[in-house]
Amino acid sequence: MKKIIFYLLIIFTLIGCATKPPTYDNSMFSKIVTVEPEPIVKTIEKVNYIFVDKNAKEIELKHEEKTEKITPEELITRANKNSEIKVVDETYLQDNIVVYPYKDGAVFDLITTPSNVTDLRLEANEEVTGQPAIGDPSRWEISAVNSVENNKNIQHFFISPLSVGLKTTMIIPTNKRTYYFNLYSTKSTNMIAVKFNYYTDKKINMPKSYPITHYNLEDLDFNYEIASTKGEPMWKPVAVFSDDEHTYIDLGNLFDITAGAPNLYYTRGWRKPPEMINSRLMGSLYIVDFVLTENDYFLLKENNDEILISRRL
């Protein structure tokens, strides 16, 4: 009997130890620290608005400086948004074809609809070096097709979404460059075809009347901003670039010189009045015999339309 009682005491003791919650030294958790990324302090200088009087004699550029804290995530979101190229006016259209000015690192919008196909065309003789990468392959159909035009091979991608309201990204690597796209599916808007103007190709043809007929890519600077300050004129430049001595402003294929050309003004720094400058208009290309500095601007003006050109900081 005594043995039975002894064994029962041992069993109850073991059960009590098993059900007793373990204790921890809380000091061990104080050593675990969650590290949040430090916000980036950035000073932003921006133009509030631009005012030009009726005679284009004065221009007032009001600006402000402010300091803000921005996280790395916000900085990446802004960079992605700023790199996106959209169709904003008629200069991007050639009949029913969207013509994007190619820029390295830019993200181009492709707008599609279900039950329709968008034809994405690459440069002649450009070769794809890998499969296109798409973020949502299960809900998008993409096929590759080759055509021959003027004895040159053209790579096409036929793109179609399976439903409305989709958004994803796509990357296409080639032997000349890498393309980045945002793909959107809408209910009724569809880009029939999309291709590119390659201003940053190896050579750029200049007007025959100009003594220099081409430039190498390494000699040209495309680091310019083009902003509509009043209206959206048909002659809004499609590209601005410069060499060491000249600035070239391309008004695009839709420019009609018979309808009149915009006047070209130049302003030196903040709050300086604009002055009309000497330039040569050859076809759709304005040629200016100097290059903008950091705080200088070109102003194109015709009637109520104005375009501001500045260096990209």
Secondary structure as the mmCIF struct_conf table of DSSP 4:
data_model
#
loop_
_struct_conf.conf_type_id
_struct_conf.id
_struct_conf.beg_label_comp_id
_struct_conf.beg_label_asym_id
_struct_conf.beg_label_seq_id
_struct_conf.end_label_comp_id
_struct_conf.end_label_asym_id
_struct_conf.end_label_seq_id
HELX_RH_AL_P HELX_RH_AL_P1 LYS A 2 THR A 19
BEND BEND1 LYS A 20 LYS A 20
HELX_LH_PP_P HELX_LH_PP_P1 PRO A 21 PRO A 22
HELX_RH_3T_P HELX_RH_3T_P1 ASN A 26 LYS A 31
HELX_LH_PP_P HELX_LH_PP_P2 GLU A 36 PRO A 39
STRN STRN1 ILE A 40 VAL A 52
TURN_TY1_P TURN_TY1_P1 LYS A 54 ASN A 55
BEND BEND2 ALA A 56 ALA A 56
STRN STRN2 ILE A 59 ILE A 70
HELX_RH_AL_P HELX_RH_AL_P2 PRO A 72 ASN A 82
TURN_TY1_P TURN_TY1_P2 SER A 83 SER A 83
STRN STRN3 GLU A 84 ILE A 85
BEND BEND3 ASP A 89 ASP A 89
HELX_RH_3T_P HELX_RH_3T_P2 GLU A 90 TYR A 92
STRN STRN4 LEU A 93 GLN A 94
TURN_TY1_P TURN_TY1_P3 ASP A 95 ASN A 96
STRN STRN5 ILE A 97 PRO A 101
HELX_LH_PP_P HELX_LH_PP_P3 TYR A 102 TYR A 102
TURN_TY1_P TURN_TY1_P4 ASP A 104 GLY A 105
STRN STRN6 VAL A 107 THR A 112
TURN_TY1_P TURN_TY1_P5 PRO A 114 SER A 115
STRN STRN7 THR A 118 ARG A 121
TURN_TY1_P TURN_TY1_P6 ALA A 124 ASN A 125
STRN STRN8 VAL A 128 VAL A 128
BEND BEND4 GLY A 130 GLY A 130
HELX_LH_PP_P HELX_LH_PP_P4 GLN A 131 PRO A 132
STRN STRN9 ALA A 133 ILE A 134
BEND BEND5 GLY A 135 GLY A 135
HELX_RH_3T_P HELX_RH_3T_P3 PRO A 137 ARG A 139
STRN STRN10 TRP A 140 GLU A 149
TURN_TY1_P TURN_TY1_P7 ASN A 150 ASN A 151
STRN STRN11 LYS A 152 PRO A 161
BEND BEND6 LEU A 162 SER A 163
TURN_TY1_P TURN_TY1_P8 VAL A 164 GLY A 165
STRN STRN12 LYS A 167 PRO A 173
STRN STRN13 THR A 174 THR A 174
BEND BEND7 ASN A 175 LYS A 176
STRN STRN14 THR A 178 SER A 185
BEND BEND8 LYS A 187 SER A 188
BEND BEND9 ILE A 192 ILE A 192
STRN STRN15 ALA A 193 ASN A 197
TURN_TY1_P TURN_TY1_P9 TYR A 199 THR A 200
BEND BEND10 ASP A 201 LYS A 202
STRN STRN16 LYS A 203 LYS A 203
TURN_TY1_P TURN_TY1_P10 LYS A 208 SER A 209
BEND BEND11 TYR A 210 PRO A 211
STRN STRN17 ASN A 216 ASN A 216
HELX_RH_3T_P HELX_RH_3T_P4 LEU A 217 ASP A 219
STRN STRN18 ASP A 221 ASP A 221
STRN STRN19 TYR A 224 LYS A 230
TURN_TY1_P TURN_TY1_P11 MET A 234 TRP A 235
BEND BEND12 VAL A 238 VAL A 238
STRN STRN20 ALA A 239 SER A 242
BEND BEND13 ASP A 244 GLU A 245
STRN STRN21 THR A 247 ASP A 250
TURN_TY1_P TURN_TY1_P12 ASN A 253 LEU A 254
HELX_RH_3T_P HELX_RH_3T_P5 ILE A 257 ALA A 259
STRN STRN22 ASN A 263 THR A 267
BEND BEND14 GLY A 269 GLY A 269
TURN_TY1_P TURN_TY1_P13 TRP A 270 ARG A 271
HELX_LH_PP_P HELX_LH_PP_P5 LYS A 272 PRO A 274
STRN STRN23 GLU A 275 MET A 276
STRN STRN24 ARG A 280 MET A 282
TURN_TY1_P TURN_TY1_P14 GLY A 283 SER A 284
STRN STRN25 LEU A 285 VAL A 288
BEND BEND15 ASP A 289 PHE A 290
TURN_TY1_P TURN_TY1_P15 GLU A 294 ASN A 295
STRN STRN26 TYR A 297 GLU A 302
TURN_TY1_P TURN_TY1_P16 ASN A 303 ASN A 304
STRN STRN27 ASP A 305 ARG A 311
#
